[in-house]
């Protein structure tokens, strides 16, 4: 029983640390570390920027994205806009060509080969010192490019993430607001202490030199961050650079997107295990372990916690209470799944989104163990 008790509390600790202990440790470190002196930068900072929009069969959304692009306030002579069409077979290319007179270039990859490969093709032809990536479904503020570029005044920054703002079909904050706010809060802390561990794939930017090792078959946002770390640079979040996009209308498609995102992230993680070496990568190794690996291990920890709690039932009232709380949590999640209208109740909303997210992670692990990889992507209906 002592071994079971030890494993029980270890699983409980790892789950707690992944969500709460890790950010608390960052806050404590922030209080004790000395602030680095900022290197003076010239007030005039307007580097040449390349803006890459990757698309596949987006005839229904491309015009809105292009109109949004034309409204961006960054100097036109300093901004190069490229739409890379990954084997589109609808009217996407035709619509983009109509905007060539406004300075927007079209790069066609006649054979569909995936989002990252399309981005890699575009990187090969652009001339900007800094490259900004955006999805077609993501709308930027007028000063979106200006804001995200401003973060590169800091020479230690290799890449910058935007802040996600997810909207429902009525353009109001979606039900995932709590989780997104938590992630954005955590990214801001990471930015202040050291570096982000991941970027928002829908809108992020990087120095051109960071993209030299750009992979055509790995998750570009995560890989770009890791490339920055390897070059001795870091990634930060800019809360003023916001990317707005609607939540996916079809809940099943949203679940599939979560599975796809985690599977691709796990694949990148296991291709960069050297970053877990603290002698070489210092504090980032701790962040890499906690924010990614431990977070992705939570569904396994949760299953072990529940199973081990059963034989411990007769070891005291504490273990009776913990299994009741766990069962209540999962029943609340099931109610949230069956009765969507009840998701406005906080005691149902949190268990539901926690369980859904971790079930998707578990599904991604199973696919990973089967050797599945995802390179192609089909745009989600929003």
ZINOR-V202344 format. One record per residue. N is the residue number from 1. PSI is psi in degrees with one decimal (999 if undefined). NEAR is the number of other ideal C-beta (glycine too) atoms within 8 Angstrom. Layout:
# ZINOR-V202344
((N/PSI/NEAR) (N/PSI/NEAR))
This chain:
# ZINOR-V202344
((1/-30.5/7) (2/-39.5/5) (3/-43.2/6) (4/-40.7/10) (5/-41.6/10) (6/-46.1/8) (7/-39.9/10) (8/-51.2/13) (9/-28.5/8) (10/-45.4/8) (11/-41.6/13) (12/-42.4/9) (13/-45.2/9) (14/-39.0/12) (15/-47.5/12) (16/-43.8/9) (17/-37.7/11) (18/-42.2/13) (19/-35.5/10) (20/-43.8/8) (21/-40.7/10) (22/-52.9/13) (23/-34.2/11) (24/-40.7/8) (25/-36.3/8) (26/-41.5/12) (27/-39.1/9) (28/-41.4/8) (29/-38.0/10) (30/-32.9/10) (31/-27.1/6) (32/-23.4/5) (33/150.5/7) (34/141.3/3) (35/130.4/4) (36/139.2/4) (37/131.2/4) (38/135.6/5) (39/128.8/6) (40/132.8/3) (41/149.4/8) (42/143.6/4) (43/-35.0/4) (44/107.5/4) (45/93.9/10) (46/73.0/5) (47/162.1/10) (48/131.1/9) (49/136.9/15) (50/128.6/14) (51/112.8/15) (52/124.9/14) (53/116.8/13) (54/135.1/13) (55/156.7/14) (56/114.9/15) (57/62.3/9) (58/38.9/13) (59/-24.5/9) (60/-16.3/4) (61/-12.5/10) (62/-36.5/14) (63/-42.4/7) (64/-40.4/8) (65/-42.0/14) (66/-38.4/13) (67/-39.4/8) (68/-39.0/10) (69/-40.3/11) (70/-21.3/9) (71/-6.6/7) (72/140.9/14) (73/1.8/7) (74/144.4/10) (75/126.2/6) (76/-37.4/6) (77/-13.7/4) (78/-5.6/9) (79/120.5/11) (80/121.4/11) (81/125.3/11) (82/126.9/15) (83/117.7/13) (84/117.3/15) (85/114.4/15) (86/81.3/14) (87/34.7/10) (88/140.1/12) (89/1.5/4) (90/-149.3/7) (91/10.0/6) (92/-53.0/14) (93/-39.1/10) (94/-42.3/7) (95/-41.1/12) (96/-39.3/14) (97/-28.3/8) (98/-17.2/7) (99/2.7/10) (100/-30.6/10) (101/-17.8/5) (102/7.3/6) (103/7.2/7) (104/122.0/13) (105/150.0/9) (106/127.6/11) (107/116.8/11) (108/130.2/8) (109/108.2/13) (110/-25.6/4) (111/124.7/5) (112/127.0/8) (113/7.8/11) (114/156.1/12) (115/-49.2/10) (116/-39.2/14) (117/-37.5/13) (118/-43.6/15) (119/-39.4/14) (120/-40.5/11) (121/-42.0/11) (122/-39.5/14) (123/-33.4/11) (124/-16.7/6) (125/-11.1/7) (126/160.9/11) (127/-1.5/5) (128/151.7/12) (129/-29.1/7) (130/137.3/14) (131/129.5/15) (132/133.4/14) (133/141.8/13) (134/145.7/12) (135/157.2/10) (136/-28.7/12) (137/-6.7/11) (138/124.3/12) (139/135.2/8) (140/154.6/14) (141/161.1/7) (142/-36.0/7) (143/19.3/9) (144/-47.5/14) (145/-44.5/14) (146/-43.4/10) (147/-48.2/12) (148/-32.2/15) (149/-31.9/14) (150/-26.5/9) (151/-19.0/13) (152/1.3/12) (153/-31.9/7) (154/115.7/10) (155/-14.3/6) (156/-7.7/6) (157/124.5/12) (158/-27.8/13) (159/156.6/15) (160/136.6/16) (161/146.6/16) (162/177.7/15) (163/127.2/14) (164/135.9/12) (165/105.2/10) (166/130.2/12) (167/149.4/12) (168/-173.2/11) (169/-14.9/6) (170/15.2/5) (171/28.4/6) (172/157.4/6) (173/133.4/7) (174/176.4/10) (175/-17.4/8) (176/10.6/9) (177/-39.2/9) (178/-47.9/9) (179/-44.1/9) (180/-43.2/11) (181/-38.4/8) (182/-46.1/8) (183/-42.7/9) (184/-37.7/12) (185/-45.0/9) (186/-40.2/12) (187/-38.0/12) (188/-38.5/10) (189/-46.5/12) (190/-40.1/15) (191/-39.1/11) (192/-35.7/6) (193/-44.7/10) (194/-84.1/7) (195/155.3/13) (196/164.5/13) (197/-8.6/10) (198/156.1/10) (199/161.1/13) (200/113.2/11) (201/-19.2/10) (202/-19.3/12) (203/103.5/15) (204/167.8/16) (205/155.5/12) (206/151.9/15) (207/148.4/12) (208/-37.0/10) (209/-26.1/6) (210/-24.9/13) (211/5.5/12) (212/-31.0/7) (213/34.3/6) (214/131.0/13) (215/138.6/9) (216/-2.7/9) (217/15.2/8) (218/152.3/12) (219/112.6/12) (220/-39.7/13) (221/-46.0/13) (222/-45.6/13) (223/-38.7/12) (224/-40.0/16) (225/-44.6/15) (226/-34.7/11) (227/-40.1/15) (228/-45.2/15) (229/-42.3/15) (230/-27.1/8) (231/5.7/9) (232/14.3/4) (233/-175.7/12) (234/167.3/12) (235/141.7/17) (236/165.8/12) (237/141.9/14) (238/103.5/13) (239/-19.4/8) (240/-12.8/7) (241/96.3/15) (242/140.3/12) (243/120.7/16) (244/128.3/8) (245/151.1/13) (246/149.1/12) (247/155.0/12) (248/128.2/11) (249/-39.7/8) (250/114.9/8) (251/-35.2/6) (252/-40.8/6) (253/-36.0/11) (254/-40.9/11) (255/-43.9/10) (256/-36.6/8) (257/-41.4/10) (258/-45.3/13) (259/-45.3/12) (260/-44.1/11) (261/-45.0/10) (262/-42.3/12) (263/-43.6/14) (264/-36.1/13) (265/-43.0/13) (266/-40.2/12) (267/-44.8/12) (268/-42.8/13) (269/-49.6/11) (270/-9.0/7) (271/-1.3/7) (272/42.3/8) (273/-18.5/7) (274/-21.0/7) (275/-6.4/12) (276/1.4/9) (277/103.6/8) (278/-22.7/9) (279/-30.7/3) (280/-38.3/6) (281/6.6/11) (282/-135.8/6) (283/-25.0/9) (284/-31.3/13) (285/-40.8/12) (286/-43.8/8) (287/-43.6/12) (288/-42.0/13) (289/-47.9/10) (290/-50.0/12) (291/-30.2/12) (292/-68.6/12) (293/-51.1/9) (294/-37.4/13) (295/-41.5/10) (296/-17.0/13) (297/-7.9/10) (298/-44.0/14) (299/-35.4/11) (300/-42.0/9) (301/-41.7/11) (302/-40.1/11) (303/-45.5/8) (304/-41.0/10) (305/-45.0/13) (306/-44.4/10) (307/-39.4/7) (308/-25.6/12) (309/-28.1/13) (310/-54.1/8) (311/-13.7/7) (312/1.3/12) (313/-33.6/9) (314/14.9/3) (315/4.6/8) (316/165.2/5) (317/-26.7/5) (318/-44.5/7) (319/-26.7/12) (320/-41.1/9) (321/-42.5/8) (322/-35.4/9) (323/-32.4/12) (324/-42.9/8) (325/-40.3/8) (326/-45.3/11) (327/-39.1/8) (328/-41.5/8) (329/-48.0/11) (330/-31.0/10) (331/-41.0/8) (332/-39.0/12) (333/-40.7/14) (334/-39.3/8) (335/-42.0/11) (336/-34.3/15) (337/-40.3/8) (338/-33.8/5) (339/88.1/7) (340/-34.1/5) (341/-23.4/5) (342/-3.3/9) (343/-7.1/11) (344/-15.4/5) (345/123.8/7) (346/-34.7/5) (347/-10.1/7) (348/-39.3/13) (349/-49.4/13) (350/-50.0/9) (351/-36.4/13) (352/-50.6/14) (353/-34.5/13) (354/-48.0/10) (355/-41.9/12) (356/-45.9/12) (357/-42.7/10) (358/-27.1/11) (359/-37.0/9) (360/-39.5/12) (361/-43.3/13) (362/-42.6/10) (363/-40.9/9) (364/-40.2/15) (365/-43.4/12) (366/-42.9/8) (367/-40.1/10) (368/-44.4/11) (369/-27.0/6) (370/-7.1/6) (371/15.6/5) (372/144.1/7) (373/151.8/8) (374/117.2/8) (375/-46.4/9) (376/151.2/7) (377/142.0/9) (378/124.7/5) (379/134.6/11) (380/140.8/10) (381/126.5/7) (382/999/8))
